[in-house]
Structure formats: C-alpha cells, structure tokens
Amino acid sequence: MGDKMRTVSDIKTALRAKIRSKPKVRGSEFLEMFILEKNKARLEQEGLNVDKKREQINKDIDFIDEELEELQNTVDRSMGSNLKADKQRLSKVSESKKTMKTMSIEY
C-alpha cells in the first residue's frame, strides 16, 4: 500500500481526465464553460454543506464536553463523600484487628 490512503474522490473521471467521447468541434467552448460552471456551483454548495456540518459537529462536541464536565463533578462529589466513609471504616477495622501470636515448631 502507498503512503496516502486512496478514497473515492481519487478516482479519475472523464471530466477530471478531460476526456470526451467525441473530438472537440468548433463552438464546444460554450459547452465546456457550462459544464465547468455547473461543477463549480456544485462544489461551492458542497463546501457550504461541509461548513454547516462542521459547525454542527463542533456544537455537538461542546455539548458533550459540558455533559462530561457535569458528570465528572457529580462523580467527584460522590467519591469525596465515599472516600471519607471508606477512611472511617478502614480506621475502625485497623483498630479492631488483634495481633496474632505465633508459635515456632521444631522437628
């Protein structure tokens, strides 16, 4: 595979390769101009659509970031209270543990 990934837009079309089925005749310049103007208008419209989609994606990302921040704050608050309770439980358990007496056995 090459360094660059190929996509559908990389395919050579007759228009991109500037190939026509018939040889050019006089007066075909107007047809060429018409085709090029149509393609230009289509691409400009596609560019506007891409810009609108990019704006919508950015809005969605901002919304998700806000939701994540709110959830993280909620988790932090609940974990803070849980950590205090866990520390209290651990201190009670460590105080209540008795030391084990060990005995050596010789054979």
Backbone as a printed PyTorch tensor [residue, N CA C, xyz], in Angstrom:
tensor([[[  0.8350,  -1.1710,   0.0000],
         [  0.0000,   0.0000,   0.0000],
         [  0.8860,   1.2420,   0.0000]],

        [[  0.3420,   2.3230,  -0.5080],
         [  1.1020,   3.5580,  -0.5900],
         [  1.0590,   4.3330,   0.7070]],

        [[  1.7510,   5.4460,   0.6950],
         [  1.7640,   6.3010,   1.8800],
         [  0.4160,   6.9510,   2.1090]],

        [[ -0.2830,   7.2840,   1.0330],
         [ -1.5410,   8.0090,   1.1360],
         [ -2.7000,   7.0490,   0.9200]],

        [[ -3.7140,   7.1530,   1.7890],
         [ -4.8910,   6.3230,   1.6110],
         [ -5.6910,   6.8470,   0.4250]],

        [[ -6.1990,   5.9520,  -0.3810],
         [ -6.9840,   6.3500,  -1.5380],
         [ -8.4540,   6.3320,  -1.1770]],

        [[ -9.1790,   7.2720,  -1.7180],
         [-10.6080,   7.3560,  -1.4760],
         [-11.3440,   7.4100,  -2.8090]],

        [[-12.6690,   7.4590,  -2.7190],
         [-13.4810,   7.5090,  -3.9230],
         [-13.2000,   8.7810,  -4.7170]],

        [[-12.8780,   9.8650,  -4.0110],
         [-12.6200,  11.1250,  -4.7120],
         [-11.3210,  11.0970,  -5.5110]],

        [[-10.4880,  10.0760,  -5.3300],
         [ -9.2370,   9.9680,  -6.0810],
         [ -9.4230,   9.3140,  -7.4520]],

        [[-10.6040,   8.7600,  -7.6960],
         [-10.8460,   8.0620,  -8.9560],
         [-10.8840,   9.0880, -10.0870]],

        [[-10.1920,   8.7700, -11.1710],
         [-10.1970,   9.6780, -12.3160],
         [-11.4860,   9.4980, -13.0890]],

        [[-12.1730,  10.5860, -13.2820],
         [-13.3860,  10.5590, -14.0860],
         [-13.0760,  11.1520, -15.4500]],

        [[-14.0210,  11.0190, -16.3500],
         [-13.8200,  11.5780, -17.6830],
         [-13.6400,  13.0920, -17.6090]],

        [[-14.3610,  13.7220, -16.6830],
         [-14.2510,  15.1710, -16.5510],
         [-12.8820,  15.5710, -16.0240]],

        [[-12.4040,  14.8600, -15.0010],
         [-11.0930,  15.1930, -14.4350],
         [ -9.9660,  14.9040, -15.4160]],

        [[-10.1150,  13.8360, -16.1560],
         [ -9.0840,  13.4950, -17.1250],
         [ -9.2460,  14.3110, -18.4060]],

        [[-10.3440,  15.0880, -18.4920],
         [-10.6580,  15.9230, -19.6510],
         [-10.7710,  15.0900, -20.9220]],

        [[-11.4390,  13.9610, -20.7710],
         [-11.6550,  13.0660, -21.9070],
         [-13.1040,  13.2180, -22.3560]],

        [[-13.3130,  13.3500, -23.6320],
         [-14.6550,  13.3910, -24.1990],
         [-14.7600,  12.2770, -25.2420]],

        [[-15.9790,  11.8030, -25.4400],
         [-16.1410,  10.6880, -26.3750],
         [-15.9410,  11.1210, -27.8250]],

        [[-16.2110,  12.3680, -28.0950],
         [-16.0300,  12.8600, -29.4530],
         [-14.9210,  13.9000, -29.4580]],

        [[-14.2450,  14.0170, -30.5690],
         [-13.2450,  15.0780, -30.6570],
         [-13.9220,  16.4430, -30.5930]],

        [[-13.1950,  17.4330, -30.1220],
         [-13.7580,  18.7740, -29.9960],
         [-14.0840,  19.3450, -31.3750]],

        [[-15.2070,  19.9990, -31.3930],
         [-15.6050,  20.6930, -32.6110],
         [-15.7040,  22.1720, -32.2830]],

        [[-15.8130,  22.9610, -33.3110],
         [-15.9370,  24.3970, -33.0900],
         [-17.1980,  24.6930, -32.3040]],

        [[-17.0930,  25.6280, -31.3790],
         [-18.2440,  26.0270, -30.5970],
         [-18.4460,  25.1850, -29.3490]],

        [[-17.5920,  24.2050, -29.0960],
         [-17.7530,  23.3810, -27.9030],
         [-17.2550,  24.0960, -26.6520]],

        [[-16.6640,  25.2570, -26.8380],
         [-16.1760,  26.0110, -25.6850],
         [-17.3190,  26.3980, -24.7610]],

        [[-18.4830,  26.7290, -25.3470],
         [-19.6400,  27.0790, -24.5300],
         [-20.1180,  25.8860, -23.7100]],

        [[-20.0800,  24.7160, -24.3190],
         [-20.4470,  23.5030, -23.5890],
         [-19.4630,  23.2470, -22.4540]],

        [[-18.1880,  23.4040, -22.7190],
         [-17.1580,  23.2360, -21.6930],
         [-17.3630,  24.2370, -20.5630]],

        [[-17.6580,  25.4830, -20.9220],
         [-17.8840,  26.5120, -19.9110],
         [-19.1090,  26.1680, -19.0590]],

        [[-20.1660,  25.6890, -19.7090],
         [-21.3870,  25.3140, -18.9970],
         [-21.1090,  24.1800, -18.0120]],

        [[-20.4020,  23.1770, -18.4680],
         [-20.0810,  22.0160, -17.6120],
         [-19.2280,  22.4640, -16.4250]],

        [[-18.2250,  23.2840, -16.7030],
         [-17.3470,  23.7520, -15.6320],
         [-18.0980,  24.6340, -14.6400]],

        [[-18.9820,  25.5130, -15.1190],
         [-19.7720,  26.3610, -14.2180],
         [-20.6750,  25.5130, -13.3250]],

        [[-21.3080,  24.4880, -13.9120],
         [-22.1720,  23.5940, -13.1300],
         [-21.3720,  22.8820, -12.0480]],

        [[-20.1980,  22.3820, -12.4130],
         [-19.3500,  21.6910, -11.4330],
         [-18.8620,  22.6490, -10.3490]],

        [[-18.5520,  23.8740, -10.7430],
         [-18.1120,  24.8780,  -9.7720],
         [-19.2310,  25.1780,  -8.7770]],

        [[-20.4450,  25.3740,  -9.2760],
         [-21.5870,  25.6570,  -8.4010],
         [-21.8580,  24.4820,  -7.4700]],

        [[-21.7600,  23.2640,  -7.9940],
         [-21.9880,  22.0730,  -7.1670],
         [-20.9510,  21.9800,  -6.0540]],

        [[-19.6910,  22.2260,  -6.3950],
         [-18.6180,  22.1520,  -5.4000],
         [-18.7320,  23.2570,  -4.3580]],

        [[-19.1460,  24.4580,  -4.7890],
         [-19.3430,  25.5330,  -3.8160],
         [-20.4580,  25.1780,  -2.8380]],

        [[-21.5600,  24.6130,  -3.3620],
         [-22.6580,  24.1970,  -2.4930],
         [-22.2090,  23.0920,  -1.5490]],

        [[-21.4270,  22.1710,  -2.0600],
         [-20.9070,  21.0900,  -1.2220],
         [-20.0080,  21.6470,  -0.1230]],

        [[-19.2110,  22.6650,  -0.4490],
         [-18.3600,  23.3150,   0.5510],
         [-19.1880,  23.9580,   1.6500]],

        [[-20.2890,  24.6250,   1.2730],
         [-21.1700,  25.2230,   2.2720],
         [-21.7830,  24.1460,   3.1660]],

        [[-22.1850,  23.0390,   2.5640],
         [-22.7630,  21.9390,   3.3470],
         [-21.7440,  21.3620,   4.3250]],

        [[-20.4960,  21.2540,   3.8760],
         [-19.4430,  20.7400,   4.7540],
         [-19.2100,  21.7030,   5.9180]],

        [[-19.2250,  23.0140,   5.6330],
         [-19.0450,  24.0040,   6.6990],
         [-20.1700,  23.9150,   7.7240]],

        [[-21.4190,  23.7740,   7.2460],
         [-22.5530,  23.6400,   8.1600],
         [-22.4210,  22.3860,   9.0020]],

        [[-22.0060,  21.3000,   8.3840],
         [-21.8340,  20.0390,   9.1120],
         [-20.7270,  20.1780,  10.1570]],

        [[-19.6350,  20.8600,   9.7970],
         [-18.5250,  21.0660,  10.7330],
         [-18.9810,  21.8920,  11.9390]],

        [[-19.8050,  22.9420,  11.6860],
         [-20.3360,  23.7510,  12.7850],
         [-21.2110,  22.9010,  13.7060]],

        [[-22.0580,  22.0520,  13.1080],
         [-22.9360,  21.1950,  13.9120],
         [-22.1170,  20.2100,  14.7370]],

        [[-21.0730,  19.6710,  14.1490],
         [-20.2040,  18.7360,  14.8690],
         [-19.5440,  19.4430,  16.0470]],

        [[-19.0560,  20.6730,  15.8310],
         [-18.4260,  21.4280,  16.9190],
         [-19.4170,  21.7210,  18.0390]],

        [[-20.6720,  22.0610,  17.6830],
         [-21.7000,  22.2870,  18.7030],
         [-21.9560,  21.0080,  19.4950]],

        [[-22.0340,  19.8790,  18.7840],
         [-22.2650,  18.6010,  19.4610],
         [-21.1140,  18.2570,  20.4040]],

        [[-19.8910,  18.5120,  19.9630],
         [-18.7170,  18.2330,  20.7960],
         [-18.7330,  19.1160,  22.0420]],

        [[-19.0750,  20.3970,  21.8700],
         [-19.1610,  21.3080,  23.0180],
         [-20.2150,  20.8300,  24.0090]],

        [[-21.3710,  20.3950,  23.5010],
         [-22.4410,  19.8950,  24.3670],
         [-21.9740,  18.6590,  25.1430]],

        [[-21.3010,  17.7490,  24.4500],
         [-20.8100,  16.5320,  25.0960],
         [-19.7660,  16.8900,  26.1570]],

        [[-18.8870,  17.8520,  25.8540],
         [-17.8890,  18.2900,  26.8360],
         [-18.5510,  18.8360,  28.0990]],

        [[-19.6260,  19.6270,  27.9220],
         [-20.3370,  20.1630,  29.0810],
         [-20.9700,  19.0440,  29.9020]],

        [[-21.5810,  18.0770,  29.2230],
         [-22.1950,  16.9460,  29.9220],
         [-21.1480,  16.1390,  30.6870]],

        [[-19.9910,  15.8990,  30.0350],
         [-18.9130,  15.1590,  30.6970],
         [-18.4130,  15.9000,  31.9300]],

        [[-18.2940,  17.2130,  31.8280],
         [-17.8230,  18.0060,  32.9630],
         [-18.8060,  17.9330,  34.1300]],

        [[-20.1060,  18.0340,  33.8160],
         [-21.1140,  17.9350,  34.8710],
         [-21.0740,  16.5610,  35.5390]],

        [[-20.9740,  15.5180,  34.7280],
         [-20.9180,  14.1660,  35.2890],
         [-19.6610,  13.9570,  36.1100]],

        [[-18.5310,  14.4980,  35.6470],
         [-17.2850,  14.3640,  36.3860],
         [-17.3840,  15.0670,  37.7260]],

        [[-18.0120,  16.2520,  37.7540],
         [-18.1970,  16.9670,  39.0220],
         [-19.0780,  16.1670,  39.9700]],

        [[-20.1310,  15.5540,  39.4320],
         [-21.0140,  14.7300,  40.2570],
         [-20.2620,  13.5410,  40.8310]],

        [[-19.4590,  12.8910,  39.9960],
         [-18.6780,  11.7370,  40.4540],
         [-17.6620,  12.1670,  41.4950]],

        [[-17.0100,  13.3080,  41.2690],
         [-16.0150,  13.7960,  42.2270],
         [-16.6560,  14.0770,  43.5870]],

        [[-17.8450,  14.6900,  43.5690],
         [-18.5300,  14.9760,  44.8290],
         [-18.9200,  13.6850,  45.5500]],

        [[-19.4520,  12.7240,  44.7980],
         [-19.8720,  11.4800,  45.4400],
         [-18.6630,  10.6610,  45.9040]],

        [[-17.5820,  10.7010,  45.1320],
         [-16.3790,   9.9660,  45.5330],
         [-15.7630,  10.6090,  46.7650]],

        [[-15.8540,  11.9060,  46.8850],
         [-15.3180,  12.5920,  48.0640],
         [-16.0120,  12.1230,  49.3230]],

        [[-17.3280,  12.0180,  49.2940],
         [-18.0530,  11.5490,  50.4750],
         [-17.8010,  10.0640,  50.7020]],

        [[-17.6690,   9.2760,  49.6310],
         [-17.3720,   7.8510,  49.7680],
         [-15.9720,   7.6330,  50.3280]],

        [[-15.0150,   8.4780,  49.9280],
         [-13.6570,   8.3420,  50.4380],
         [-13.6180,   8.5960,  51.9450]],

        [[-14.3700,   9.5800,  52.4230],
         [-14.4130,   9.8540,  53.8490],
         [-14.9790,   8.6550,  54.6020]],

        [[-16.0620,   8.0750,  54.0620],
         [-16.6760,   6.9140,  54.7090],
         [-15.7190,   5.7260,  54.6890]],

        [[-15.0080,   5.5250,  53.5710],
         [-14.0500,   4.4210,  53.4770],
         [-12.9080,   4.5950,  54.4660]],

        [[-12.4090,   5.8210,  54.6170],
         [-11.3230,   6.0730,  55.5700],
         [-11.7760,   5.7760,  56.9940]],

        [[-13.0030,   6.1440,  57.3160],
         [-13.5170,   5.8730,  58.6580],
         [-13.6440,   4.3690,  58.8880]],

        [[-14.1480,   3.6460,  57.8880],
         [-14.2760,   2.1880,  58.0240],
         [-12.9110,   1.5260,  58.1790]],

        [[-11.9320,   1.9640,  57.3930],
         [-10.6010,   1.3730,  57.4790],
         [ -9.9590,   1.6460,  58.8290]],

        [[-10.1420,   2.8260,  59.3590],
         [ -9.5500,   3.1240,  60.6610],
         [-10.1960,   2.2800,  61.7530]],

        [[-11.5030,   2.0300,  61.6550],
         [-12.1740,   1.1730,  62.6370],
         [-11.6920,  -0.2670,  62.5150]],

        [[-11.5100,  -0.7560,  61.2940],
         [-11.0590,  -2.1340,  61.0830],
         [ -9.6360,  -2.3080,  61.6030]],

        [[ -8.7650,  -1.3500,  61.3150],
         [ -7.3730,  -1.4820,  61.7610],
         [ -7.2790,  -1.4170,  63.2850]],

        [[ -8.1380,  -0.6580,  63.9270],
         [ -8.1340,  -0.5950,  65.3900],
         [ -8.6400,  -1.8940,  65.9990]],

        [[ -9.5930,  -2.5230,  65.3320],
         [-10.1980,  -3.7240,  65.9070],
         [ -9.3790,  -4.9850,  65.6520]],

        [[ -8.4010,  -4.9240,  64.7490],
         [ -7.5910,  -6.1150,  64.4730],
         [ -6.7010,  -6.4120,  65.6690]],

        [[ -6.6480,  -7.6880,  66.0120],
         [ -5.7670,  -8.1130,  67.0920],
         [ -4.5130,  -8.7010,  66.4630]],

        [[ -3.4310,  -8.5710,  67.1650],
         [ -2.2010,  -9.1520,  66.6560],
         [ -2.2190, -10.6500,  66.9030]],

        [[ -1.7470, -11.3920,  65.9670],
         [ -1.7140, -12.8520,  66.0920],
         [ -0.4630, -13.2760,  66.8190]],

        [[ -0.6270, -14.2320,  67.6770],
         [  0.5430, -14.7880,  68.3520],
         [  1.0250, -15.9550,  67.5140]],

        [[  2.3240, -16.0000,  67.3370],
         [  2.8960, -17.0970,  66.5540],
         [  3.7100, -18.0000,  67.4520]],

        [[  3.7790, -19.2400,  67.0570],
         [  4.4890, -20.2140,  67.8540],
         [  5.4190, -20.9860,  66.9080]],

        [[  6.6390, -21.1760,  67.3060],
         [  7.5650, -21.9230,  66.4610],
         [  7.4850, -23.3940,  66.7980]],

        [[  7.5620, -24.1960,  65.7690],
         [  7.5180, -25.6520,  65.9600],
         [  8.8520, -26.2060,  65.4660]],

        [[  9.4610, -26.9960,  66.3150],
         [ 10.7320, -27.5810,  65.9450],
         [ 10.5490, -29.0720,  65.7590]],

        [[ 11.1530, -29.6220,  64.7520],
         [ 11.0550, -31.0610,  64.4720],
         [ 12.3120, -31.7560,  64.8200]]])
